[in-house]
Amino acid sequence: MTIEFFARLPLHGETQYIPGDNRNRGDWNRQPHASTGAVSSSEVGDDFAYVDYLSQVARAAEINGFSGALLVNAPFGDEPWIVSAALARETKRLRFVDAFHPGHFSPWQATQMAASFQRISGGRLVWNVIQGGSDGLLRANGEPLPHDERYVRAIEFLDLVKGFWANESFHYKGRYYEANGGGLRGPLARAPIPTICSAGTSDGAKELAAKHADYYLVLAESPDHVARNIADVKARAAKYGRADHIRFGVSVDAIARETDEAAYAEAKRFFDEGVRAGTVKAAAVRSTQMSDTNRARFERYNGREVADFDDLFVEPHLWGGFGYIGIPPGFAFVGSYENVAAKIRQFADLGLSWFFINGYPHLEEIYRLGEHVLPRFRAPKLVSAIGNAGEGDGEQAVPLVSGGGLAARGNG
Ligand SMILES: Cc1cc2nc3c(=O)[nH]c(=O)nc-3n(C[C@H](O)[C@H](O)[C@H](O)COP(=O)(O)O)c2cc1C
């Protein structure tokens, strides 16, 4: 199985410290006017806007061999589709995995916009079909439907998008939408339909993935849970004859350093800063804004006694500390470059082939991962060239997803 790596673009600020800290980049800080990171005032005539920083991150991802970048959608961050349209012209190969809430668009408008994006970018749009957080949070922004019903609507939505894409004259009548002879025509019809990702562990989410997703995405957590979700979605996809079609991806952070000790020191720095800044309580409050299944995941790993950062290892090199202090996606692979690579292989063996992996700050960590971790998953010739340049851990060129030894760390 081929592994592909995707970076992330920080659409709600760059977090080297705890979210809200004035030393971070962007203007999501507690006192934007007192920020010490890269911040623009977003006024006409400014030489610099936050998208210029995002452009650096996107270019770094491309230069370092990432296949694409994940753009998450949060109500307080920039909108992914707009940002990626701007960045498509500043990059050459990078694919944009745009979080995309079907309830915010009409099926036809989304189809036409996606076709134009594909023409502008050379077919680099990937949709991550999301459903947002809690019902309350969604209602605040005008979403009338409850959780399960949103998935019924989303399945119909994708029926329509696929119908419009494949037919010049498409007819459909569902509970939420109908179509009476519309469809892409001419040059737009020749654009490739976006690759479709979806996520979520509720029944509705898994049914949507089973019928429509090319990639079902999970957040990293204990491998047992991940394996169970993958098996469940594969079984559901079989109903649509798609068990062999659907593939799987995972979102995870990384703290990868020369040695395990250096990586643990960085994990501890985040943990200590979070505890000092009181973000643990804030994360618990924020968990009430999550969907039911995400809150259950948060509680699964954060409900225990935590005295120090290393109480949050659920197994060697798999650290739930970011979730504990409120930084999504929650889990990180933490350790030496070799042990982070081994962790990637362990998760790949569960059936995962797309790895959305990054650290903080995204720009610097993309270079770090690009120089020390990604080459371990490339063709042997390239890896040995890098080995000769003196990386010095003596590791041979590694074929994709071979096993690797793990140093023990954590409390089980
Ligand atoms: C890799 C990944 C990326 C996600 N990105 C977003 C996002 O950008 N915005 C969002 O609101 N939800 C995002 N989600 C959340 C899911 O779309 C989904 O709403 C969530 O997993 C809860 O679904 P459920 O309650 O149906 O199980 C993401 C999930 C995963 C695994």
The ligand as a Gaussian input file, in Angstrom:
#p B3LYP/6-31G(d) Opt

LIG

0 1
 C       -9.465000      14.311000       9.465000
 C      -10.702000      14.996000       9.944000
 C      -10.903000      16.326000       9.655000
 C      -12.057000      16.986000      10.089000
 N      -12.215000      18.304000       9.765000
 C      -13.296000      18.966000      10.220000
 C      -13.443000      20.358000       9.959000
 O      -12.612000      20.969000       9.328000
 N      -14.544000      20.994000      10.456000
 C      -15.501000      20.332000      11.166000
 O      -16.462000      20.966000      11.593000
 N      -15.393000      19.003000      11.413000
 C      -14.306000      18.317000      10.971000
 N      -14.174000      16.990000      11.249000
 C      -15.261000      16.333000      12.007000
 C      -16.134000      15.406000      11.169000
 O      -16.495000      15.925000       9.944000
 C      -17.408000      14.988000      11.927000
 O      -18.277000      16.077000      12.020000
 C      -17.107000      14.516000      13.284000
 O      -16.150000      13.479000      13.169000
 C      -18.333000      14.031000      14.062000
 O      -19.132000      13.223000      13.305000
 P      -20.233000      12.301000      13.960000
 O      -20.814000      13.069000      15.111000
 O      -21.260000      12.080000      12.929000
 O      -19.560000      11.047000      14.398000
 C      -13.036000      16.296000      10.845000
 C      -12.823000      14.947000      11.158000
 C      -11.666000      14.299000      10.719000
 C      -11.452000      12.858000      11.083000

